[in-house]
Amino acid sequence: MKYKVHWLIDGLIEVEATDTDSAEKIIKEKIETFVSKNSVFFEEVGAKAVQGQAYLPGNDE
């Protein structure tokens, strides 16, 4: 019997950047490099998307 498995990867990292766009770009480039070097794995597990959003840390974290 075949089962579908829905999985998520959640992460959080602090980076030095001048603004949110720059911070997102730094991580985006790191993730794209990792994905391209491991493309067979990502195809096998059916990865469809990776997304993230930069913000300034504060009391609401």
C-alpha positions as CSV (number, residue, x, y, z in Angstrom):
1,M,0.0,0.0,0.0
2,K,1.3,3.5,-0.9
3,Y,1.1,6.3,1.6
4,K,1.6,10.0,1.0
5,V,3.8,11.8,3.5
6,H,3.6,15.6,3.8
7,W,6.8,17.0,5.4
8,L,8.0,20.5,6.3
9,I,11.4,21.8,7.3
10,D,11.3,24.8,9.6
11,G,14.4,26.8,10.5
12,L,15.6,30.1,11.9
13,I,19.0,31.7,11.5
14,E,20.4,35.2,12.3
15,V,22.4,36.9,9.6
16,E,24.2,40.3,9.4
17,A,22.6,42.4,6.6
18,T,21.6,45.9,5.8
19,D,17.9,45.2,5.2
20,T,15.4,42.3,5.0
21,D,15.9,41.9,1.2
22,S,19.7,41.4,1.7
23,A,19.1,39.0,4.6
24,E,16.7,36.9,2.6
25,K,19.1,36.9,-0.4
26,I,22.0,35.6,1.7
27,I,20.0,32.6,2.9
28,K,18.3,32.1,-0.5
29,E,21.7,31.7,-2.2
30,K,22.8,29.2,0.5
31,I,19.7,27.1,0.1
32,E,19.8,27.3,-3.7
33,T,23.4,26.1,-3.7
34,F,22.5,23.2,-1.3
35,V,19.5,22.2,-3.4
36,S,21.4,22.2,-6.6
37,K,24.2,20.0,-5.1
38,N,21.5,17.6,-3.8
39,S,18.9,17.8,-6.6
40,V,18.4,14.0,-6.8
41,F,17.5,13.9,-3.1
42,F,15.0,16.7,-3.5
43,E,13.4,15.1,-6.5
44,E,13.1,11.8,-4.7
45,V,11.4,13.4,-1.7
46,G,9.1,15.5,-3.9
47,A,10.3,18.9,-2.6
48,K,8.1,21.6,-4.2
49,A,9.0,24.8,-2.5
50,V,11.3,26.5,0.0
51,Q,10.3,29.9,1.4
52,G,11.3,32.2,4.2
53,Q,10.9,35.8,5.4
54,A,13.3,38.1,7.1
55,Y,12.3,40.3,10.1
56,L,13.9,42.2,12.9
57,P,13.8,40.3,16.2
58,G,11.8,41.9,19.0
59,N,9.6,41.3,22.0
60,D,6.9,39.5,19.9
61,E,9.2,36.6,19.0
